[in-house]
Amino acid sequence: MARDWIHWKDNSTKGLPIDEMMIGQIRTRSSDSYVTDSASSATAYSCGIKTFNGGIAVDDDQEPCGTVLEAAKLKGFMTGLIVTSRITHATPASYVAHIYDRDKEANIALQEIGYTHPLGRTVDILMGGGRCYFTPQKTASSCRKDDIDALAIARTLGYTVFEDRATFDKDVNLPYLGLFTQDHMSYEIDRDPKKEPSLTEMAIKGLNDLYKATKKSKEGFFVLVEASRIDHAGHANDPTGHLHDILEYNHAMDAMREWIDEHDDSPTVLISTADHECGGLTLGYVIDGAPEYWFAPGYFENSKSSTEKLSRDWKAATTTDLARYARDNIFKPYGIMSPTNDEISRAIALRNTTSGFGVFLGQAFSERLGVHWATLGHSAVDVTLYGHGVNHKDFAGQHENTEVAEFVAKQLDLDLDPITERLRKNASWVRDNVKPQPGQTARLKGRDVARNHH
């Protein structure tokens, strides 16, 4: 979809930057499902093991497993986590926290900064969203249910903490914690560059700062960079949000590739893949039982906002003329220039259900585009593997997701087993922070509780 948009816009056969870096595929199943979630997939990438959906760097028995980030840090490497989701979300969490349920983000926040982690502080750079899990419950928009001020704790642990674009643009001493939004960072199409840096800007700042910090060191650095919100747009069936975050991911990949080529004094390897596919997106429709071989990327030209932003705007509208407001301020900015009367009526009916309205709006636009979504969740298809830099060709081919961690460990000469043993020896920490408490249930094989984790 993104490639066809570029083709339409530039009237060329130009591809995407990642097309030149494609080296293989990754299989994505978890230990309890052929359709993985982000937690189990990230655990495969960080620990090199299969686990149940929802588990954060734990095995099927809810025992912690050592990660490549933790092993790298203890060997002398500098480390970083850079994402556009909440920094406590499943993927970044799985590299530095250990808990049976990905939704325990208040717990994860304290582990990430090293406060309740038996290895202490293992991350030198943390950047993303999710400030609400670092502020006490009395603070406006806090997501915590206690009075713990994780930002204050982070400062006592040596972190420079910043929450704005102005500080991001300055030289900041490591370690640092940059949280730019209360929840996830904005979709790229909605991002205010005066308030939030882009994925590319965060990635290059992180690389530069880690490079400078390790320039005289025998060891180098390990950093995870995630274009997190591509997945969220898939869940929302929002083609516009999806498109522009995919394009920004490509921009970041291209910038990191260029950075690697310019720093040949610091041999670096870049491996990139998705944790899973989301949304079951295809180009082309079936109308009245007949295939319709049609995709019209030109519709993106007038689509200037994500459904997430427009859903919030629609709910907050105070006008008495809802039909006119919907037509001019909701449908039109999304690229639906002539909504039908039925669509306007449906929009009014769904006004107070932001997620429901968002899906409706995305699918209405998708029908005009010729884009089809199979699901609001994940699918089990293989995902593409990309690589650049030293030794990346050694990882070419079709792999199980656990082999990603094995490749990283081999490149950095890491042994994860001693980290796992060290974590598990701390029995009181495992009992209090990793495993379910009395009355709580872990989602194991066969899943005791079926929940939708976006």
Secondary structure per residue as TSV (DSSP state, phi and psi in degrees):
chain	resnum	aa	ss	phi	psi
A	1	M	-	360.0	-45.1
A	2	A	H	-66.4	-39.7
A	3	R	H	-64.7	-41.1
A	4	D	H	-68.4	-32.8
A	5	W	H	-64.1	-44.3
A	6	I	H	-62.9	-41.3
A	7	H	H	-60.3	-46.3
A	8	W	H	-64.3	-44.3
A	9	K	H	-68.7	-40.4
A	10	D	H	-99.2	-2.3
A	11	N	T	51.8	47.9
A	12	S	S	-144.2	177.4
A	13	T	-	-104.7	22.3
A	14	K	-	-59.7	138.1
A	15	G	-	-95.6	-164.7
A	16	L	-	-100.1	152.2
A	17	P	G	-53.6	-38.0
A	18	I	G	-69.5	-19.5
A	19	D	G	-57.9	-33.6
A	20	E	G	-79.4	-8.2
A	21	M	G	-111.6	4.5
A	22	M	E	-69.0	127.6
A	23	I	E	-129.4	-5.9
A	24	G	E	171.6	-156.5
A	25	Q	E	-139.1	158.7
A	26	I	E	-125.4	133.8
A	27	R	E	-86.7	146.3
A	28	T	-	-122.1	1.0
A	29	R	-	-62.4	155.3
A	30	S	-	-100.2	-174.3
A	31	S	S	-76.5	-23.4
A	32	D	S	-117.1	7.0
A	33	S	-	-160.5	144.1
A	34	Y	S	-73.4	-15.4
A	35	V	S	-108.5	111.4
A	36	T	-	-82.6	161.4
A	37	D	-	-106.9	178.1
A	38	S	H	-69.9	-31.1
A	39	A	H	-68.1	-49.4
A	40	S	H	-67.7	-36.1
A	41	S	H	-67.6	-43.7
A	42	A	H	-64.8	-33.4
A	43	T	H	-64.6	-37.9
A	44	A	H	-62.2	-41.0
A	45	Y	H	-72.2	-28.9
A	46	S	H	-94.7	-40.4
A	47	C	H	-104.3	-20.5
A	48	G	S	78.9	25.1
A	49	I	-	-131.0	157.4
A	50	K	-	-84.9	141.4
A	51	T	-	-143.5	178.1
A	52	F	-	-79.0	153.8
A	53	N	T	-59.7	127.1
A	54	G	T	103.3	-15.8
A	55	G	-	-81.8	132.7
A	56	I	B	-105.6	103.2
A	57	A	S	50.0	45.1
A	58	V	B	-134.0	159.6
A	59	D	-	-91.2	-172.2
A	60	D	T	-64.8	-18.8
A	61	D	T	-94.6	11.5
A	62	Q	S	62.2	29.3
A	63	E	-	-94.7	139.0
A	64	P	B	-66.0	148.3
A	65	C	-	-122.4	137.7
A	66	G	-	-65.5	141.3
A	67	T	-	-106.8	163.8
A	68	V	H	-65.0	-33.1
A	69	L	H	-66.8	-46.0
A	70	E	H	-63.3	-42.9
A	71	A	H	-64.5	-39.5
A	72	A	H	-64.0	-45.0
A	73	K	H	-61.7	-44.8
A	74	L	H	-69.9	-17.3
A	75	K	H	-88.2	-8.7
A	76	G	T	113.8	0.1
A	77	F	-	-76.0	155.7
A	78	M	E	-91.8	151.7
A	79	T	E	-136.0	158.1
A	80	G	E	-153.1	152.2
A	81	L	E	-128.7	119.0
A	82	I	E	-131.0	115.3
A	83	V	E	-141.6	165.9
A	84	T	E	-105.9	-0.7
A	85	S	E	-87.9	-173.2
A	86	R	E	-59.6	140.3
A	87	I	T	-67.2	-17.3
A	88	T	T	-91.5	4.6
A	89	H	S	-71.1	171.5
A	90	A	H	-56.2	-46.4
A	91	T	H	-66.0	-56.4
A	92	P	H	-62.4	-36.6
A	93	A	H	-58.3	-38.5
A	94	S	T	-69.7	-7.9
A	95	Y	T	-94.4	-14.1
A	96	V	T	-146.2	-2.6
A	97	A	-	-126.6	162.2
A	98	H	-	-141.4	115.8
A	99	I	B	-163.8	152.1
A	100	Y	S	-72.3	-18.0
A	101	D	-	-136.1	118.7
A	102	R	T	-59.8	-21.4
A	103	D	T	-77.3	-7.4
A	104	K	-	-83.0	60.9
A	105	E	H	-73.3	-24.3
A	106	A	H	-65.8	-40.0
A	107	N	H	-64.9	-45.2
A	108	I	H	-59.7	-40.5
A	109	A	H	-57.4	-42.6
A	110	L	H	-71.5	-33.6
A	111	Q	H	-69.1	-38.7
A	112	E	H	-62.5	-36.7
A	113	I	T	-86.6	-1.2
A	114	G	T	89.9	6.6
A	115	Y	S	-73.5	-42.9
A	116	T	S	-116.1	33.4
A	117	H	-	-114.4	128.8
A	118	P	T	-64.0	-19.0
A	119	L	T	-91.2	-2.3
A	120	G	-	76.1	-155.9
A	121	R	-	-74.9	121.4
A	122	T	-	-118.4	-1.3
A	123	V	-	-119.2	128.5
A	124	D	S	-93.0	-27.1
A	125	I	E	-132.7	124.4
A	126	L	E	-125.8	119.6
A	127	M	E	-139.2	135.8
A	128	G	E	163.4	-151.1
A	129	G	E	-104.4	-167.9
A	130	G	-	93.6	29.1
A	131	R	G	-59.9	-25.5
A	132	C	G	-62.3	-23.3
A	133	Y	G	-87.8	2.4
A	134	F	S	-112.9	0.0
A	135	T	S	-116.4	146.9
A	136	P	-	-64.8	158.9
A	137	Q	T	-59.6	-26.3
A	138	K	T	-73.6	-13.3
A	139	T	S	-77.1	142.8
A	140	A	T	-57.9	133.9
A	141	S	T	66.5	16.2
A	142	S	-	-66.1	147.1
A	143	C	-	-103.4	-2.4
A	144	R	-	-82.9	155.2
A	145	K	S	-114.1	26.2
A	146	D	S	-142.9	-178.3
A	147	D	-	-99.7	17.1
A	148	I	-	-73.4	130.0
A	149	D	-	-103.4	91.9
A	150	A	H	-68.9	-26.2
A	151	L	H	-67.1	-43.1
A	152	A	H	-64.5	-40.4
A	153	I	H	-62.8	-42.8
A	154	A	H	-58.5	-39.6
A	155	R	H	-64.2	-40.2
A	156	T	H	-67.4	-23.3
A	157	L	T	-87.8	4.1
A	158	G	T	104.6	-3.8
A	159	Y	-	-74.6	138.3
A	160	T	E	-83.8	121.3
A	161	V	E	-106.6	130.1
A	162	F	E	-141.1	153.7
A	163	E	-	-133.2	15.0
A	164	D	S	-140.1	163.4
A	165	R	H	-67.4	-35.5
A	166	A	H	-60.5	-43.1
A	167	T	H	-71.3	-36.3
A	168	F	H	-55.1	-39.1
A	169	D	T	-74.2	-7.9
A	170	K	S	-95.1	169.6
A	171	D	-	-75.5	121.6
A	172	V	-	-117.7	133.6
A	173	N	-	-71.2	139.8
A	174	L	S	-81.0	148.3
A	175	P	S	-77.8	153.6
A	176	Y	E	-140.1	154.4
A	177	L	E	-125.7	110.7
A	178	G	E	-112.2	113.6
A	179	L	E	-121.2	112.4
A	180	F	-	-97.2	-15.0
A	181	T	-	-143.6	159.3
A	182	Q	S	-67.6	-43.4
A	183	D	S	-110.6	-145.3
A	184	H	S	-61.8	155.2
A	185	M	-	-68.6	163.4
A	186	S	-	-67.7	152.2
A	187	Y	-	-58.5	150.0
A	188	E	T	-58.4	-36.6
A	189	I	T	-65.7	-24.8
A	190	D	T	-102.5	-8.4
A	191	R	-	-64.1	132.8
A	192	D	-	-93.2	108.5
A	193	P	T	-63.5	-15.1
A	194	K	T	-78.6	-17.3
A	195	K	T	-112.8	-35.2
A	196	E	-	-128.5	131.1
A	197	P	-	-72.2	159.4
A	198	S	-	-81.7	168.7
A	199	L	H	-57.9	-43.6
A	200	T	H	-60.7	-45.6
A	201	E	H	-63.3	-41.3
A	202	M	H	-66.2	-42.0
A	203	A	H	-62.0	-45.9
A	204	I	H	-70.8	-38.2
A	205	K	H	-60.6	-44.4
A	206	G	H	-61.5	-44.8
A	207	L	H	-62.4	-45.0
A	208	N	H	-63.1	-43.1
A	209	D	H	-69.8	-38.9
A	210	L	H	-69.5	-36.8
A	211	Y	H	-63.0	-47.8
A	212	K	H	-62.8	-37.1
A	213	A	H	-72.5	-20.8
A	214	T	H	-114.7	6.5
A	215	K	T	-59.1	-33.6
A	216	K	T	-103.4	9.6
A	217	S	S	-96.2	151.9
A	218	K	S	-69.0	-32.9
A	219	E	S	-97.3	164.3
A	220	G	-	-108.2	-129.1
A	221	F	E	-142.8	159.3
A	222	F	E	-127.4	131.7
A	223	V	E	-141.2	137.1
A	224	L	E	-99.8	128.0
A	225	V	E	-122.0	124.0
A	226	E	E	-126.0	127.9
A	227	A	-	-84.2	72.1
A	228	S	T	-62.3	-33.9
A	229	R	H	-82.1	-6.3
A	230	I	H	-56.0	-44.7
A	231	D	H	-61.9	-43.8
A	232	H	H	-64.5	-37.5
A	233	A	H	-67.3	-32.8
A	234	G	H	-64.0	-44.6
A	235	H	H	-59.1	-37.0
A	236	A	T	-83.8	-3.9
A	237	N	T	52.6	44.2
A	238	D	-	-107.5	97.0
A	239	P	H	-64.5	-31.3
A	240	T	H	-72.2	-47.6
A	241	G	H	-59.2	-41.9
A	242	H	H	-59.9	-50.7
A	243	L	H	-56.9	-51.8
A	244	H	H	-74.0	-28.2
A	245	D	H	-74.7	-31.3
A	246	I	H	-64.5	-43.5
A	247	L	H	-63.6	-38.9
A	248	E	H	-68.5	-37.0
A	249	Y	H	-58.8	-44.0
A	250	N	H	-61.7	-41.4
A	251	H	H	-61.7	-43.4
A	252	A	H	-65.7	-41.7
A	253	M	H	-62.0	-42.4
A	254	D	H	-64.5	-41.4
A	255	A	H	-66.8	-39.1
A	256	M	H	-69.9	-36.9
A	257	R	H	-60.8	-45.2
A	258	E	H	-64.0	-39.6
A	259	W	H	-60.8	-43.9
A	260	I	H	-61.2	-44.4
A	261	D	H	-65.7	-30.7
A	262	E	H	-82.6	-12.8
A	263	H	-	-117.5	60.5
A	264	D	T	-72.2	-9.2
A	265	D	T	-78.0	-9.3
A	266	S	S	-130.3	80.3
A	267	P	-	-52.7	122.0
A	268	T	-	-130.7	143.8
A	269	V	E	-118.1	137.8
A	270	L	E	-114.6	122.9
A	271	I	E	-122.5	132.4
A	272	S	E	-138.1	137.6
A	273	T	E	-159.0	171.3
A	274	A	-	-93.1	158.7
A	275	D	S	-78.9	-23.8
A	276	H	-	-176.0	166.1
A	277	E	E	-83.8	153.5
A	278	C	E	-141.1	127.0
A	279	G	S	103.1	-20.3
A	280	G	-	59.2	44.1
A	281	L	-	-71.6	132.8
A	282	T	E	-135.0	158.4
A	283	L	E	-102.5	123.7
A	284	G	-	117.0	149.0
A	285	Y	E	-128.4	158.8
A	286	V	E	-110.6	120.6
A	287	I	E	-117.5	121.1
A	288	D	T	53.7	38.7
A	289	G	T	84.9	-4.5
A	290	A	E	-112.5	135.7
A	291	P	E	-60.2	138.0
A	292	E	E	-117.5	104.3
A	293	Y	-	-84.2	79.6
A	294	W	-	-150.9	127.2
A	295	F	-	-138.3	130.4
A	296	A	-	-123.3	78.2
A	297	P	G	-61.6	-16.8
A	298	G	G	-59.3	-22.7
A	299	Y	G	-62.1	-24.4
A	300	F	G	-64.4	-20.5
A	301	E	G	-56.1	-36.2
A	302	N	G	-101.9	7.3
A	303	S	-	-97.6	110.6
A	304	K	-	-116.6	2.9
A	305	S	S	-146.4	159.1
A	306	S	-	-81.3	161.7
A	307	T	H	-66.1	-28.5
A	308	E	H	-60.9	-49.5
A	309	K	H	-65.3	-44.7
A	310	L	H	-67.3	-32.7
A	311	S	H	-65.0	-40.0
A	312	R	H	-66.2	-43.2
A	313	D	H	-61.3	-41.2
A	314	W	H	-66.1	-42.9
A	315	K	H	-65.8	-34.5
A	316	A	H	-84.8	-6.9
A	317	A	-	-61.2	139.5
A	318	T	-	-112.8	3.7
A	319	T	-	-67.0	155.0
A	320	T	S	-90.9	-19.3
A	321	D	-	-97.8	78.3
A	322	L	H	-65.2	-36.5
A	323	A	H	-62.8	-46.1
A	324	R	H	-66.4	-42.7
A	325	Y	H	-61.0	-45.0
A	326	A	I	-60.2	-43.5
A	327	R	I	-65.1	-44.9
A	328	D	I	-88.7	-31.0
A	329	N	I	-113.6	-7.6
A	330	I	I	-121.1	-61.4
A	331	F	I	-65.0	-48.4
A	332	K	G	-62.1	-46.5
A	333	P	G	-62.8	-19.4
A	334	Y	G	-91.0	-2.1
A	335	G	T	97.8	4.5
A	336	I	-	-96.9	93.4
A	337	M	S	-77.3	-26.8
A	338	S	S	-134.1	75.2
A	339	P	-	-65.8	149.1
A	340	T	-	-78.4	164.7
A	341	N	H	-61.9	-37.6
A	342	D	H	-63.8	-39.5
A	343	E	H	-65.9	-39.5
A	344	I	H	-66.0	-41.5
A	345	S	H	-63.2	-41.7
A	346	R	H	-65.9	-39.4
A	347	A	H	-61.3	-42.3
A	348	I	H	-64.9	-39.8
A	349	A	H	-66.1	-31.9
A	350	L	T	-97.2	8.4
A	351	R	T	-55.4	-40.3
A	352	N	T	-90.7	3.5
A	353	T	-	-114.2	88.6
A	354	T	H	-59.6	-41.2
A	355	S	H	-69.5	-41.9
A	356	G	H	-64.4	-42.7
A	357	F	H	-66.0	-40.2
A	358	G	H	-59.5	-43.7
A	359	V	H	-64.6	-43.8
A	360	F	H	-57.6	-46.8
A	361	L	H	-64.8	-43.9
A	362	G	H	-62.1	-40.1
A	363	Q	H	-74.0	-31.4
A	364	A	H	-64.6	-41.2
A	365	F	H	-70.0	-39.2
A	366	S	H	-59.6	-38.0
A	367	E	H	-63.2	-37.4
A	368	R	H	-70.7	-37.6
A	369	L	H	-67.0	-34.8
A	370	G	T	92.0	26.2
A	371	V	E	-102.3	138.2
A	372	H	E	-122.6	140.6
A	373	W	-	-113.1	133.5
A	374	A	S	-89.8	-20.3
A	375	T	-	-160.7	161.2
A	376	L	S	-94.2	4.5
A	377	G	S	-124.4	-154.0
A	378	H	E	-88.2	165.5
A	379	S	E	-126.8	174.4
A	380	A	-	-100.7	11.9
A	381	V	-	-69.0	155.6
A	382	D	-	-66.8	152.3
A	383	V	E	-114.4	156.2
A	384	T	E	-79.8	146.0
A	385	L	E	-111.5	133.1
A	386	Y	E	-123.2	152.4
A	387	G	E	-154.6	154.9
A	388	H	E	-160.1	151.1
A	389	G	E	97.8	-167.3
A	390	V	T	-61.2	130.3
A	391	N	T	66.0	8.4
A	392	H	G	-65.2	-27.3
A	393	K	G	-69.2	-18.8
A	394	D	G	-65.7	-18.2
A	395	F	G	-104.6	10.3
A	396	A	-	-64.8	148.4
A	397	G	E	120.6	-165.4
A	398	Q	E	-103.4	124.9
A	399	H	E	-133.9	155.6
A	400	E	E	-74.9	150.1
A	401	N	T	-62.6	-26.9
A	402	T	H	-64.7	-22.4
A	403	E	H	-72.4	-16.1
A	404	V	H	-62.4	-48.3
A	405	A	H	-62.9	-38.0
A	406	E	H	-63.7	-39.9
A	407	F	H	-64.7	-46.8
A	408	V	H	-60.1	-45.9
A	409	A	H	-60.9	-38.9
A	410	K	H	-66.6	-42.3
A	411	Q	H	-64.2	-36.4
A	412	L	H	-98.9	3.1
A	413	D	T	55.9	55.3
A	414	L	-	-106.3	148.4
A	415	D	-	-120.5	113.7
A	416	L	-	-82.9	-21.9
A	417	D	H	-60.5	-44.8
A	418	P	H	-62.1	-31.7
A	419	I	H	-67.5	-44.3
A	420	T	H	-59.3	-45.9
A	421	E	H	-62.0	-41.9
A	422	R	H	-64.4	-40.6
A	423	L	H	-64.4	-44.5
A	424	R	H	-72.9	-22.3
A	425	K	H	-67.9	-21.9
A	426	N	-	-85.6	77.9
A	427	A	H	-62.5	-39.1
A	428	S	H	-67.6	-37.5
A	429	W	H	-65.7	-43.7
A	430	V	I	-59.9	-44.2
A	431	R	I	-63.9	-43.1
A	432	D	I	-88.4	-25.0
A	433	N	I	-119.8	-21.7
A	434	V	I	-106.2	-47.0
A	435	K	S	-91.1	161.6
A	436	P	-	-62.2	144.6
A	437	Q	-	-83.7	163.9
A	438	P	T	-51.1	130.4
A	439	G	T	92.7	-10.4
A	440	Q	-	-98.9	157.0
A	441	T	-	-127.5	129.5
A	442	A	-	-85.2	148.6
A	443	R	-	-89.9	98.7
A	444	L	-	-103.8	-167.8
A	445	K	T	-56.2	134.9
A	446	G	T	87.8	-13.6
A	447	R	-	45.9	107.1
A	448	D	S	-69.3	-32.8
A	449	V	S	-129.2	128.1
A	450	A	-	-97.0	119.6
A	451	R	-	-135.2	155.1
A	452	N	-	-98.7	109.0
A	453	H	-	-102.4	103.2
A	454	H	-	-88.8	360.0
